[in-house]
Amino acid sequence: MRRLLTVVLVFVAAHTVPVWAAGRAAAPAARVYLPLVMRRLTSPGQPPVRYETLPVFSAPTDRPAEEHPDLNLALRGYAPTDAARSLVDYGGATDDHAPRLTGLFSPPRTPQIRGVYRVYAWDWSGDAPGAPIASPPVTLIALQATRGEALHLPPSGYDIGSGYQALVLYAAPHRLTLKYTREDNVVTGYTLHIEGLDVHPALLATYRAADAAGRGSLPALRAGQAVGVAADAEIGVAIRDAGTFMDPRSRKDWW
């Protein structure tokens, strides 16, 4: 009995992954759930915030947001990879107005990258996850955070109206999809996925009401506005340009 217990404990310790990545870091066809280890921690209470909505400049998303792999990242999943856990330097042009991920935190900082992942591509013909995206080599990173610290909308050089910079295209208790344009899709502009946070209850409620009302308007965020708090010691971040997953480690583009 003691030997069996030892084997079980060693297996669990060797397979511990971040809370936000539990059940999503494995291939979609072979997900691993460790409920005894990957318990959800409860973050401290969040201060009151009022969120407003803005009219959307496109038709609503073509399927329910929770069932859309461009909006709900959990449908795709992501796999760990062995690329460098540090910022990297790419050549080419730079958009000076692109979101700056340092602004997730207050005061702004460049946190340690604790993990690197590859998001799964989506097979639209089969409506299922495909293979992990091969290029760029990293499409989601785990950033060090302090459990309970506030997280904010990273600032950009774009104004989508009335001083707002982004819409909330999808919100769940522990993930957000944010869009730096007024369209209800990821086709143009920048899209930011944040995993492993406790979304502010007022933001979640505002999103759910807008979603239930037909998505003609969606919650709008100003640069630096609070969106929630870190649920544990790290958060996951992925960023896209015109629908394409980019390397969030790129120093010149996002930091």
Backbone hydrogen bonds, N-H to C=O, Kabsch-Sander energy under -0.5 kcal/mol:
donor,donor_aa,acceptor,acceptor_aa,energy
5,L,1,M,-2.3
6,T,2,R,-2.3
7,V,3,R,-2.1
8,V,4,L,-2.2
9,L,5,L,-2.4
10,V,6,T,-2.3
11,F,7,V,-2.2
12,V,8,V,-2.2
13,A,9,L,-2.3
14,A,10,V,-2.0
15,H,11,F,-0.8
15,H,12,V,-0.9
16,T,13,A,-1.0
21,A,18,P,-0.8
22,A,18,P,-0.8
22,A,19,V,-1.0
23,G,32,V,-0.7
24,R,21,A,-2.6
25,A,21,A,-1.6
30,A,27,A,-2.4
31,R,28,P,-0.6
37,V,34,L,-1.1
38,M,34,L,-3.3
39,R,37,V,-1.2
41,L,39,R,-0.6
43,S,41,L,-0.6
52,E,220,A,-0.6
54,L,218,L,-2.3
56,V,216,G,-3.0
57,F,182,R,-2.9
67,E,64,P,-1.7
68,H,65,A,-1.7
71,L,68,H,-1.5
72,N,68,H,-3.1
73,L,71,L,-0.9
75,L,72,N,-1.7
76,R,73,L,-0.8
77,G,73,L,-2.3
78,Y,24,R,-3.1
79,A,118,R,-2.6
81,T,116,V,-2.1
86,S,84,A,-1.2
88,V,249,R,-1.8
90,Y,88,V,-0.6
96,D,94,T,-0.8
98,A,95,D,-1.7
100,R,155,P,-2.1
101,L,99,P,-0.6
101,L,254,W,-2.7
102,T,254,W,-0.5
103,G,100,R,-1.9
104,L,101,L,-1.8
105,F,102,T,-1.5
109,R,102,T,-1.3
114,R,112,Q,-0.7
114,R,142,A,-2.8
115,G,142,A,-1.1
117,Y,140,L,-2.7
118,R,79,A,-2.8
120,Y,77,G,-2.1
121,A,131,A,-2.7
123,D,128,A,-3.1
124,W,122,W,-1.1
127,D,123,D,-1.4
128,A,123,D,-1.6
130,G,121,A,-3.0
133,I,119,V,-3.0
139,T,117,Y,-2.5
140,L,117,Y,-1.4
141,I,237,V,-2.3
142,A,115,G,-2.8
143,L,141,I,-0.6
143,L,235,I,-3.1
144,Q,112,Q,-2.8
145,A,233,A,-2.7
147,R,145,A,-0.5
148,G,230,A,-3.0
149,E,146,T,-2.8
151,L,228,G,-2.9
152,H,104,L,-1.8
153,L,225,Q,-1.9
157,G,97,H,-2.7
160,I,164,Y,-2.7
161,G,164,Y,-0.7
164,Y,161,G,-2.1
165,Q,221,L,-3.2
166,A,221,L,-1.5
167,L,179,K,-2.8
168,V,219,P,-2.2
169,L,167,L,-0.8
169,L,177,T,-2.2
170,Y,177,T,-1.6
172,A,175,R,-2.5
175,R,172,A,-1.2
176,L,194,I,-2.3
177,T,170,Y,-2.4
178,L,192,L,-3.1
179,K,167,L,-2.7
180,Y,190,Y,-2.7
185,N,183,E,-1.1
191,T,240,R,-2.0
192,L,178,L,-3.0
193,H,238,A,-3.1
194,I,176,L,-2.5
195,E,236,G,-3.0
196,G,174,H,-1.6
197,L,174,H,-0.9
198,D,229,V,-3.4
199,V,173,P,-2.2
199,V,197,L,-0.9
200,H,227,V,-2.5
204,L,200,H,-2.5
205,A,201,P,-2.3
206,T,202,A,-2.2
207,Y,203,L,-2.6
208,R,204,L,-2.5
209,A,205,A,-2.1
210,A,206,T,-2.1
211,D,207,Y,-2.9
212,A,208,R,-2.3
213,A,209,A,-1.4
214,G,211,D,-1.4
215,R,210,A,-2.4
218,L,54,L,-2.1
220,A,52,E,-2.7
221,L,166,A,-2.7
224,G,153,L,-2.6
225,Q,222,R,-2.3
227,V,151,L,-2.6
228,G,151,L,-1.1
229,V,198,D,-1.8
230,A,149,E,-2.3
231,A,196,G,-1.8
235,I,143,L,-2.0
236,G,195,E,-2.3
237,V,141,I,-2.4
238,A,193,H,-2.0
240,R,191,T,-2.7
241,D,244,T,-2.3
242,A,189,G,-2.8
244,T,241,D,-1.9
246,M,239,I,-2.8
250,S,247,D,-1.8
251,R,88,V,-2.8
254,W,250,S,-2.0
255,W,250,S,-0.5
255,W,251,R,-1.4
